Amino acid sequence: MSDRAAMTVAFMGPPGTFSDIAVRVAFPGEATLETSTIPAVLDSVERRLADYGVVPIENSTEGGVSATLTALLESTLSIRGELVIAVPLCLAARHGERGRIRRVASHPQPLAQSRRWLERELPGVELVSMASTTAAAREAERDDATAAVTSRLGADLYSLQLLAENIQDSAHNATRFVIVAHEDARPTGRDKTSVVFSTPHERGALRRALGVFDDEGINLTRIESRPAPGKRWEYVFFTDLEGHRADPEVSRALERLRTFCSTVRVLGSYPRGADGPE
């Protein structure tokens, strides 16, 4: 018998979503805790109902996942890992006849990620937003006139036939997931740090902040602005940079930012992830 303590991983369900697939890749064989929303994933970890949470943070086609970025702003948890999952989208239904389809259902992001394919192959069909790709598969299993944009796993779970595969508009469509916990990861020499900061409402403030990273020779791999919570027309910047918060150049950059930025918060340092399997 193994001496390793049991582990529980929270994710936004239901089973068959790409979040479920990400958990299976990152934590194979571990116990899972299904939640109904992304904030509930983080809440489960904060309340120690789960050891880790896995949530989507960015899609290569549609950009940042708003619900995750907002939840991270409001949480005390840290990012301690990441993984990238290729997102091959399928069109699935109870039957194999496209001509019988009157509605296509899915989560808003997969619908957007396959918009051009749907307009070309199923013109005039109603697009229906649902809470998840699996909820869409469940609806397609119930209704002959509805097809779902879902994963192969979602189609299999509801015994749907595949009408088409790889319908995503970008062949390189992928979603980046992050692993959240109470602590981030130790340095590995191949790390990434996620930071959120806000700048003064004055000319040149963002350029000055970016200049700090340039002065320290730090490469930024991503920067995205988001509305600041509770502040009209003010913004925070989510930034990913190469290096660990404990690295001298990263530590210096963060201290310099704190001298003129009203908010500087390290969301976590963690090993850079490689692209995962399809």
BELQUISUL-V421305 format. One record per residue. N is the residue number from 0. PHI is phi in whole degrees, -180 to 180 (none if undefined). PSI is psi in whole degrees, -180 to 180 (none if undefined). Layout:
# BELQUISUL-V421305
{{N/PHI/PSI} {N/PHI/PSI}}
This chain:
# BELQUISUL-V421305
{{0/none/137} {1/-73/145} {2/-88/-6} {3/-67/134} {4/-66/147} {5/-65/147} {6/-126/144} {7/-126/136} {8/-122/125} {9/-92/145} {10/-153/162} {11/-86/117} {12/-87/-165} {13/-80/177} {14/-55/144} {15/104/-13} {16/-74/169} {17/-68/-26} {18/-64/-40} {19/-61/-43} {20/-63/-41} {21/-62/-41} {22/-63/-41} {23/-63/-33} {24/-76/-47} {25/-78/-33} {26/-134/64} {27/-62/130} {28/83/-4} {29/-83/157} {30/-68/145} {31/-122/156} {32/-124/114} {33/-86/133} {34/-122/171} {35/-98/-15} {36/-141/163} {37/-66/-46} {38/-57/-33} {39/-68/-29} {40/-61/-51} {41/-65/-38} {42/-63/-38} {43/-63/-38} {44/-73/-42} {45/-60/-38} {46/-86/3} {47/63/29} {48/-80/-19} {49/-139/152} {50/-80/-37} {51/-137/160} {52/-130/147} {53/-122/122} {54/-138/148} {55/-77/138} {56/-121/-22} {57/-160/139} {58/-115/141} {59/-67/-20} {60/-98/-45} {61/-101/-6} {62/86/-155} {63/-65/148} {64/-92/108} {65/-56/-44} {66/-62/-37} {67/-72/-45} {68/-62/-42} {69/-65/-43} {70/-64/-39} {71/-65/-38} {72/-61/-35} {73/-93/-2} {74/-107/160} {75/-99/2} {76/-75/166} {77/-119/152} {78/-83/128} {79/-123/4} {80/-173/165} {81/-147/157} {82/-152/152} {83/-114/126} {84/-114/124} {85/-62/143} {86/-119/80} {87/-80/119} {88/-96/143} {89/-120/151} {90/-104/122} {91/-135/149} {92/-152/176} {93/-69/-18} {94/-137/179} {95/-108/24} {96/-114/107} {97/-62/-32} {98/-64/-17} {99/-90/-5} {100/-82/126} {101/-114/-21} {102/-138/145} {103/-122/124} {104/-114/146} {105/-176/176} {106/-64/148} {107/-55/-35} {108/-68/-50} {109/-60/-34} {110/-62/-42} {111/-69/-37} {112/-71/-17} {113/-122/21} {114/-58/-49} {115/-66/-39} {116/-63/-44} {117/-65/-41} {118/-65/-35} {119/-78/-44} {120/-92/-26} {121/-134/61} {122/-62/137} {123/83/-6} {124/-74/139} {125/-70/134} {126/-101/127} {127/-119/120} {128/-80/137} {129/-135/171} {130/-67/-26} {131/-161/166} {132/-65/-33} {133/-73/-37} {134/-61/-37} {135/-66/-41} {136/-63/-39} {137/-63/-39} {138/-67/-40} {139/-66/-34} {140/-67/-26} {141/-89/-28} {142/-129/120} {143/-61/-28} {144/-86/-3} {145/-111/134} {146/-113/155} {147/-115/139} {148/-91/114} {149/-151/-176} {150/-88/165} {151/-60/-38} {152/-62/-43} {153/-62/-41} {154/-64/-43} {155/-64/-40} {156/-62/-29} {157/-112/18} {158/54/42} {159/-91/152} {160/-88/144} {161/-84/118} {162/-85/-29} {163/-164/150} {164/-120/160} {165/52/53} {166/-90/0} {167/-61/142} {168/-69/-28} {169/-108/128} {170/-65/-21} {171/-101/19} {172/-58/126} {173/-151/156} {174/-121/134} {175/-94/127} {176/-111/149} {177/-120/150} {178/-102/123} {179/-109/147} {180/-158/-176} {181/-77/-19} {182/-136/152} {183/-87/-165} {184/-102/157} {185/-76/160} {186/-61/142} {187/-122/-11} {188/93/-10} {189/-139/71} {190/-119/168} {191/-136/147} {192/-126/134} {193/-105/130} {194/-131/145} {195/-121/132} {196/-143/159} {197/-127/148} {198/-111/158} {199/-61/154} {200/-82/70} {201/-149/158} {202/-59/132} {203/81/2} {204/-66/-44} {205/-67/-41} {206/-60/-39} {207/-64/-41} {208/-65/-44} {209/-67/-31} {210/-64/-30} {211/-61/-46} {212/-65/-39} {213/-65/-43} {214/-58/-35} {215/-90/2} {216/71/30} {217/-99/130} {218/-88/125} {219/-90/128} {220/-98/-12} {221/-166/141} {222/-145/134} {223/-144/132} {224/-91/145} {225/-139/149} {226/-58/136} {227/-72/133} {228/-58/127} {229/74/10} {230/-130/113} {231/-69/129} {232/63/23} {233/-116/154} {234/-135/153} {235/-116/159} {236/-121/117} {237/-85/125} {238/-132/133} {239/-109/135} {240/-136/155} {241/-79/133} {242/119/166} {243/-103/149} {244/-58/-23} {245/-82/-12} {246/-66/139} {247/-55/-43} {248/-69/-36} {249/-70/-43} {250/-61/-42} {251/-64/-44} {252/-60/-43} {253/-65/-40} {254/-65/-39} {255/-66/-40} {256/-60/-39} {257/-67/-17} {258/-75/-19} {259/-138/-6} {260/-96/136} {261/-71/-27} {262/-134/128} {263/-141/114} {264/-133/128} {265/-84/118} {266/-81/-18} {267/152/151} {268/-116/141} {269/-163/160} {270/-63/139} {271/-65/133} {272/-89/151} {273/-97/160} {274/-59/134} {275/-88/-180} {276/-74/160} {277/-75/none}}
